[in-house]
Amino acid sequence: MAKFNGIKIVSKVEVNDKEALSIVYTPGVAASCIEIKNDPETSYDYTNRENSVAVISFDYQQSLERAIFLKSVLGIDAYPFEISSKEANKIKLVVDNIEPSFGAIDLSLIENEVKDIEFSVNIPVLKGAVSDLKSFFLCVSKNLFMFSYDKLTGTKNEKSLQLRKMAGGVVEVELTEEEQQKPVGIVSDGSAVLGLGDIGGLAGLPVMEGKAVLFQELGDVSALPLCLKTQITDEIVEIVLLLQNSFSGINLEDIKAPRCFEVEDKLIEKASIPIFHDDQHGTAVVVLAALLNALHLAEKKVEDVKIVFSGAGAAAIAVCKLILAVGAKNITMFDVDGAIYAGREQNNFAHEEMAKHTNLNGFKGSLKDGIKDADVFIGLSAPNLLDEEMVKSMNNKPIIFSLANPTPEIMPDIAKQYGAFISASGRSDFPNQINNSLVFPGLFNGVLKHDIKKITNEIKLNCAFALASLVKEHELDVDYILPDALDRTVPETISNNVV
């Protein structure tokens, strides 16, 4: 009988074409999020939560051995954690707030420290020995054998719901004979999930599972979804720091701006493992790569073009900063209150900072007026904001990146009808998909392989240039400005360019 020494988090289904990607990840994943938001109990139907147990102790190896036991003997997908404090209030903070990701929590390895703590959770918490672990945890393991996407019927959303319900989510634990690197933690508070907004950690879990699939499938990186109940900045930071010895790195995900900036900055300062906010920096890398190729086709230079942003949240600000870093000079950002300018009453600290480098003419109008004569539109905001008149008011050969998910600011085919020279979106069911999956799997692979502790601006720029260069001159086309999201050469290229 094999002796197991490690675990990795793997996909329950293959993602080998765009149709599969659109069902497992965006846009199909949004359907599960909405179902769970409307009825939290369906989280046990549409994710692996029903068979997920968090094993917490003061030593990672002990937690790992316990997790291996639970998986090998009972078929439970158990995830090992090391907590760095024995203080009751710290343990309670962690246990209370990781509830959205798990169906039960195993504290039997630290029973003396937790026996008197009253946890505020609605899932089983094991504090000591019981006669029937399987029944105590109420776990149910679901697996798909000889699965084919052809068995799914209906719309993309309906297919996505069917898949998750049959499989019990899309990730599980796999035991390995060889030791494994600790997983990357995909940490989210669910306050800015796709284009769905603040739906909470529990409803955001399907997205984090989908993200874990892409980490493993594309980057050979084991990643653990960790959705939190709290949305308080200092609590998010403290929880990650208390658990950081459980991870090889942290991928922050779907945290609302400006909170995400504070969380990232504090963790970079205090954590000993690499911290990466993918919504910001993964998006920035892939958008810059797409823009470089789009401008090349349009025979325009980044320093000469007028660029307008719809959206001024985490992703938009990070994209804007990276584009400024390559020489852009004429950028104006817009949000629901109109153009961002210095001293605007509605500005937060991040907007005020961006106003120092954008909208240098002090324009104070709406997006509809501001988009006139623009060469590039970059949307990271909300559905259906761009209309025919706005597209036709842009400069010649307009470039439109409508990246709101699952429904963009304008559908790519409609943008082309209205005169867009190049149209791109975040969706996998249209040409020119601008998706973070082209970046984060390879980036984390490289960061972990080379033991990099801080992901710098230079690394991001190197990755963007490398990604853009993967589309060769003779291949470059208005409907092909980036490699396919499932092109297996992409993660390797990104990985090699983090150093």
C-alpha positions in Angstrom: 0.0 0.0 0.0 1.3 3.4 -1.0 2.5 5.8 1.8 1.1 9.3 1.2 3.3 12.2 2.1 1.6 15.1 0.5 -1.6 16.6 -0.9 -2.4 18.8 -3.9 -5.6 20.5 -4.9 -6.7 19.4 -8.3 -9.6 19.9 -10.8 -12.5 17.4 -10.9 -12.9 18.1 -14.6 -10.6 18.8 -17.6 -10.4 22.3 -19.0 -9.1 21.7 -22.5 -11.0 24.1 -24.7 -12.8 27.4 -24.6 -16.2 25.9 -24.1 -15.0 24.1 -21.0 -13.3 27.2 -19.7 -16.5 29.2 -20.1 -18.4 26.6 -18.1 -15.9 26.1 -15.3 -14.8 29.7 -15.0 -16.2 32.9 -16.6 -18.9 33.6 -17.7 -20.6 30.4 -16.5 -19.4 30.5 -13.0 -21.5 33.6 -12.2 -24.7 31.4 -12.3 -23.5 29.4 -9.2 -22.6 32.6 -7.4 -26.1 34.1 -7.9 -27.8 30.8 -6.8 -25.7 30.8 -3.6 -26.3 34.5 -2.9 -30.1 33.9 -3.2 -29.9 30.7 -1.1 -26.8 30.1 0.9 -27.6 26.4 1.4 -27.0 25.8 -2.2 -23.3 26.3 -1.5 -23.3 22.6 -0.6 -24.7 21.8 -4.1 -22.5 24.1 -6.3 -19.1 23.8 -4.6 -17.0 21.2 -2.8 -17.9 22.7 0.6 -19.9 19.6 1.6 -16.8 17.5 1.5 -14.3 20.1 2.7 -12.8 20.1 6.2 -10.2 22.6 7.5 -7.6 20.9 9.8 -6.0 23.5 12.1 -3.1 23.0 14.5 0.1 24.8 15.6 2.3 22.7 13.3 1.7 22.4 9.6 3.2 18.9 9.3 0.8 17.6 12.0 -2.2 19.2 10.2 -0.9 17.7 6.9 -0.7 14.2 8.4 -4.2 14.5 9.8 -5.5 15.7 6.4 -3.9 12.8 4.7 -5.6 10.4 7.2 -9.0 12.0 6.6 -8.7 11.8 2.8 -7.2 8.3 2.7 -9.5 6.6 5.2 -12.8 8.6 4.9 -12.5 10.2 1.5 -12.8 13.7 3.0 -11.1 16.6 1.2 -9.1 17.9 4.2 -7.0 21.0 4.0 -4.1 21.5 6.5 -3.5 24.8 8.3 -1.0 26.1 10.8 -2.1 28.9 13.0 0.7 30.9 14.6 -1.0 31.9 17.9 -2.5 30.0 20.8 -4.5 33.0 22.0 -8.2 32.1 22.2 -9.3 35.3 20.5 -7.0 34.8 17.6 -8.1 31.2 17.1 -11.7 32.3 17.2 -11.1 35.1 14.7 -9.7 32.5 12.2 -12.3 29.8 12.7 -15.3 32.2 12.7 -14.2 33.7 9.4 -13.0 30.8 7.3 -16.5 29.2 7.5 -17.6 30.1 4.0 -15.0 27.7 2.5 -15.6 24.6 4.5 -18.3 22.2 5.6 -16.6 21.5 8.9 -13.5 22.4 10.9 -11.2 19.9 12.7 -9.5 21.4 15.9 -8.9 18.0 17.5 -5.1 18.5 17.3 -5.4 21.6 19.6 -8.3 20.4 21.8 -6.8 21.8 25.0 -6.7 25.3 23.6 -10.1 25.3 22.1 -12.3 23.3 24.5 -13.7 26.5 26.1 -14.1 28.7 23.0 -17.6 29.3 21.7 -17.3 29.7 17.9 -19.8 31.7 15.9 -20.3 29.3 13.0 -23.1 27.1 11.6 -20.9 24.1 10.7 -19.6 21.2 12.8 -16.4 22.0 14.8 -14.5 19.0 16.1 -12.8 19.8 19.5 -11.9 16.2 20.5 -12.3 12.5 19.7 -15.6 11.2 18.4 -16.7 7.7 17.6 -17.8 8.4 14.0 -15.9 11.1 12.2 -17.7 10.8 8.9 -21.1 11.3 10.5 -19.8 14.1 12.7 -18.5 16.1 9.7 -21.5 15.3 7.5 -19.2 15.0 4.5 -20.3 13.7 1.1 -17.8 13.0 -1.6 -18.9 13.5 -5.2 -16.8 12.5 -8.3 -17.4 12.4 -12.0 -16.2 9.3 -13.9 -15.8 9.3 -17.7 -17.3 12.8 -17.7 -18.1 14.5 -21.0 -19.2 18.2 -21.4 -21.6 16.9 -24.1 -23.8 15.5 -21.4 -24.6 19.0 -20.3 -27.7 20.8 -21.8 -29.2 24.2 -22.0 -27.5 27.6 -21.8 -23.9 28.2 -20.6 -25.2 29.1 -17.2 -27.4 26.1 -17.0 -24.5 23.8 -18.1 -22.3 25.4 -15.4 -24.9 24.7 -12.7 -25.4 21.1 -13.9 -21.6 20.5 -13.8 -21.1 21.8 -10.3 -24.1 20.0 -8.9 -23.1 16.7 -10.4 -19.5 17.0 -9.3 -19.9 18.9 -6.0 -17.9 21.9 -7.2 -14.8 21.6 -9.4 -11.9 21.0 -7.1 -10.8 18.3 -4.7 -7.8 17.0 -2.7 -5.5 14.4 -4.3 -3.0 12.4 -2.2 0.6 12.1 -3.4 3.4 9.8 -2.4 5.9 12.7 -2.8 5.9 15.8 -0.6 4.3 18.8 -2.1 4.9 22.5 -1.9 2.4 24.3 0.3 -0.5 25.6 -1.7 -1.1 29.2 -2.8 -4.0 30.7 -0.8 -6.7 32.3 -2.9 -8.1 34.8 -0.4 -11.3 36.7 -0.9 -13.9 38.6 1.1 -16.4 38.4 -1.7 -16.9 42.2 -1.9 -16.2 42.6 -5.6 -16.9 39.3 -7.4 -16.7 39.5 -11.2 -19.3 42.1 -12.2 -21.7 40.9 -9.5 -20.3 43.2 -6.8 -20.5 42.6 -3.1 -22.1 39.1 -2.8 -20.0 37.9 0.1 -17.4 35.2 0.6 -19.8 32.3 0.5 -21.3 33.3 -2.8 -17.9 34.0 -4.2 -16.6 30.5 -3.5 -17.4 29.1 -7.0 -15.1 31.7 -8.5 -12.3 30.8 -6.2 -12.7 27.1 -7.0 -12.6 28.0 -10.7 -9.5 30.0 -10.0 -7.9 27.0 -8.3 -8.7 24.8 -11.3 -6.8 27.2 -13.6 -3.9 27.4 -11.2 -3.5 23.7 -11.3 -4.4 23.0 -15.0 -2.4 25.8 -16.5 0.4 26.5 -14.0 0.8 23.2 -12.1 0.3 25.2 -8.9 -1.8 23.8 -6.0 -4.2 26.6 -4.8 -6.6 26.6 -1.9 -9.8 28.7 -2.0 -10.1 30.7 1.2 -13.3 32.8 1.3 -13.7 34.9 4.4 -16.7 36.1 6.3 -15.2 39.3 7.5 -14.8 42.4 5.2 -12.8 44.4 7.8 -9.4 45.3 6.4 -7.4 44.7 9.6 -9.2 41.4 10.3 -8.4 40.1 6.7 -4.8 41.0 7.2 -4.6 39.4 10.6 -6.2 36.2 9.5 -3.8 35.8 6.6 -0.8 36.6 8.8 -2.0 34.0 11.4 -2.3 31.4 8.7 0.7 32.4 6.4 2.8 29.3 7.4 0.1 27.2 5.6 0.8 28.8 2.2 3.6 29.3 -0.3 2.0 32.5 -1.4 -1.2 34.5 -1.3 -3.4 35.5 -4.3 -5.8 38.2 -3.2 -9.1 38.0 -5.1 -12.3 40.0 -5.6 -11.7 42.5 -2.7 -13.4 45.9 -3.2 -11.3 49.0 -3.7 -10.0 50.9 -1.8 -9.9 48.1 0.8 -7.9 45.9 -1.5 -5.1 48.4 -1.7 -4.8 48.6 2.1 -4.9 44.8 2.5 -2.3 44.2 -0.1 0.1 47.0 1.2 -0.1 45.7 4.8 0.4 42.1 3.8 3.4 43.0 1.6 4.9 44.9 4.5 4.3 42.2 7.1 4.1 38.8 5.4 7.1 36.6 4.7 5.5 35.0 1.5 4.7 36.6 -1.8 1.5 38.6 -2.0 -0.3 39.3 -5.3 -3.7 40.9 -5.9 -4.7 39.3 -9.2 -7.6 41.6 -9.9 -5.1 44.5 -10.0 -1.9 43.2 -11.3 -2.9 40.1 -13.3 -5.4 42.3 -15.1 -2.8 45.0 -15.6 -0.3 42.6 -17.2 -2.8 41.0 -19.6 -4.5 44.4 -20.6 -1.1 46.0 -21.3 -0.1 43.0 -23.5 -3.3 43.3 -25.4 -3.0 47.0 -25.8 0.6 46.8 -27.1 -0.5 44.5 -29.9 -3.7 46.4 -30.6 -1.9 49.7 -31.0 0.7 48.0 -33.3 -2.1 46.8 -35.6 -3.7 50.3 -35.5 -0.4 51.8 -36.3 -0.6 54.1 -33.2 1.9 54.8 -30.4 0.9 54.5 -26.7 2.4 58.0 -26.0 0.2 59.6 -28.6 -3.2 58.0 -28.0 -6.2 59.2 -25.9 -7.3 56.5 -23.5 -10.5 56.6 -21.5 -11.3 54.2 -18.6 -14.8 53.3 -17.5 -14.3 52.3 -13.9 -11.8 53.5 -11.3 -11.6 50.5 -8.9 -8.7 48.2 -8.1 -8.3 46.7 -11.6 -8.7 49.9 -13.5 -6.2 51.8 -11.3 -3.6 49.0 -11.6 -4.1 48.8 -15.4 -3.8 52.6 -15.6 -0.6 52.6 -13.6 1.1 50.0 -15.8 0.1 51.8 -19.0 1.5 55.0 -17.6 4.7 53.1 -16.9 5.2 52.4 -20.6 4.7 56.1 -21.7 1.0 56.8 -22.0 0.3 60.6 -21.4 -3.4 61.2 -22.2 -5.6 59.1 -19.9 -8.9 60.0 -18.2 -10.7 57.7 -15.8 -14.4 57.8 -15.2 -16.7 56.2 -12.6 -20.3 56.6 -11.7 -19.7 60.2 -10.7 -18.0 61.2 -14.0 -14.4 62.0 -14.7 -11.8 61.6 -12.0 -10.0 64.9 -11.3 -7.9 66.4 -8.5 -10.0 67.7 -5.6 -13.2 66.0 -6.7 -15.6 65.6 -3.7 -16.3 61.9 -4.4 -12.6 60.9 -4.6 -11.1 58.4 -2.2 -7.4 58.4 -1.5 -6.7 56.1 -4.5 -8.6 58.4 -6.9 -6.8 61.5 -5.6 -3.5 59.8 -6.2 -4.5 58.8 -9.8 -5.6 62.4 -10.5 -2.0 63.5 -10.2 -1.1 61.5 -13.3 -4.3 61.4 -15.4 -6.8 63.9 -16.8 -4.2 66.6 -16.9 -6.6 69.0 -18.6 -9.0 68.8 -15.7 -12.0 67.5 -17.7 -15.1 67.3 -15.4 -17.8 65.8 -17.7 -19.4 62.4 -18.3 -18.0 59.4 -20.0 -20.3 60.1 -22.9 -18.6 63.4 -23.5 -15.1 62.3 -22.5 -15.0 59.4 -24.9 -15.2 61.7 -28.0 -12.1 61.3 -30.1 -10.6 58.7 -27.9 -8.4 56.0 -29.5 -8.9 53.5 -26.7 -11.7 52.5 -24.4 -10.9 50.3 -21.4 -14.0 49.2 -19.4 -13.6 47.6 -16.0 -16.9 48.7 -14.6 -20.5 47.5 -15.3 -22.7 46.0 -18.1 -24.0 47.9 -21.1 -22.5 51.3 -20.5 -21.3 51.8 -24.1 -23.7 52.6 -26.8 -23.6 53.1 -30.6 -23.2 56.9 -30.4 -20.3 56.7 -28.0 -18.4 54.2 -30.2 -19.0 56.3 -33.3 -17.7 59.4 -31.5 -14.3 57.8 -31.0 -11.2 58.4 -33.2 -10.4 56.4 -36.3 -9.6 52.7 -35.7 -11.1 52.7 -32.2 -9.9 50.0 -29.8 -12.5 48.8 -27.3 -11.7 46.6 -24.3 -15.0 45.9 -22.6 -13.9 43.8 -19.6 -16.8 43.8 -17.1 -17.7 40.2 -16.3 -19.9 38.3 -17.0 -21.7 41.0 -19.0 -19.3 43.6 -20.6 -19.9 47.3 -21.1 -20.7 46.4 -24.7 -20.8 43.0 -26.3 -17.8 42.5 -28.6 -19.7 41.7 -31.7 -22.0 44.7 -31.2 -18.9 47.0 -30.8 -17.6 45.7 -34.1 -20.9 46.4 -35.7 -20.7 50.0 -34.5 -17.2 50.5 -35.9 -14.7 49.2 -33.5 -11.4 48.4 -35.2 -10.5 45.9 -32.4 -12.9 44.7 -29.8 -12.0 42.5 -26.8 -13.7 41.3 -23.6 -13.1 39.0 -20.7 -15.3 36.3 -22.1 -14.0 33.0 -23.6 -16.9 32.8 -26.1 -15.6 35.7 -28.2 -12.3 36.4 -30.0 -9.7 38.4 -28.1 -10.3 37.2 -24.6 -8.4 39.4 -22.1 -8.4 37.1 -19.1 -6.1 36.9 -16.0 -5.7 33.2 -16.6 -3.0 34.2 -19.2 -1.0 35.6 -16.3 -1.4 34.2 -12.8 -0.8 30.5 -13.3 2.6 31.1 -15.0 3.5 34.0 -12.7 3.0 32.0 -9.5 4.8 29.0 -11.0 7.8 31.2 -11.7 7.6 33.1 -8.3 7.6 29.8 -6.4 10.2 28.1 -8.6 12.6 31.0 -8.2 11.7 31.6 -4.5 10.7 35.2 -5.2 9.3 37.0 -2.1 8.1 40.2 -3.7 6.4 40.7 -7.1 7.8 44.0 -8.5 6.7 46.4 -11.2 9.6 45.2 -13.3 8.3 41.6 -13.1 4.9 42.7 -14.3 6.3 44.7 -17.2 8.5 41.8 -18.2 5.5 39.4 -18.2 3.4 41.8 -20.2 6.0 42.2 -23.0 6.6 38.5 -23.0 2.9 37.8 -23.3 2.5 40.3 -26.2 5.4 38.8 -28.0 3.9 35.3 -28.1 1.6 36.5 -30.9 4.0 36.6 -33.8 3.9 39.4 -36.4 2.4 37.2 -39.1 -0.3 35.9 -36.7 -1.3 39.3 -35.4 -4.9 40.1 -36.4 -7.8 42.3 -35.3 -9.4 39.1 -33.9 -6.1 37.7 -32.5 -4.2 40.1 -30.3 -3.4 37.6 -27.5 -2.6 33.9 -27.3 -5.4 31.5 -26.5 -6.2 31.3 -22.8 -5.5 27.6 -22.9 -2.2 27.8 -24.8 0.2 25.7 -22.7 3.2 27.7 -23.9 1.9 30.8 -22.1 2.4 29.8 -18.5 5.9 28.5 -19.3 6.8 31.8 -21.0 5.4 33.9 -18.1 7.2 31.7 -15.6 10.5 32.2 -17.3 10.1 36.0 -17.3 9.6 36.6 -13.6 13.4 36.8 -13.3 
